[in-house]
Amino acid sequence: MYLERNNFVVGAYHNSIRNTSVYGGYTWTWPLPANPIANAVSFTGGLVTGYRHKGYNSDIAVLGAASIRHDLDNRQALRLSILPLHKRSSATYVLHLSYEVKLKN
């Protein structure tokens, strides 16, 4: 779950090392030329919690995610994001599919 306003974003998720993460950051978005696949590409950078463990002794880590957005209409979109892995994760990579709804135009 996340909220975005004026390119600032806050959210929470269950991370790849089975902890709850809370994050905050800023999203840069670049529109793409008209095509049937994607309307924009974005990069989100910020800070995230939830990755502390024996080998990483900090409550806060750097967050970075790249994504593409496909608009369904003027209020709804699908977003596919790729995120870097934490070294303790057993995953090969993280792909995240989001369904977005604008609460207000």
NORGI-V766196 format. One record per helix or strand of 3 or more residues. SS is the DSSP state (H for helix, E for strand). FROM is the first residue (numbers start at 0). LEN is the number of residues. If there is no record, write none. Layout:
ss=SS from=FROM len=LEN
ss=SS from=FROM len=LEN
//
This chain:
ss=E from=1 len=4
ss=E from=7 len=7
ss=E from=19 len=12
ss=E from=39 len=10
ss=E from=59 len=12
ss=E from=75 len=8
ss=E from=93 len=8
//
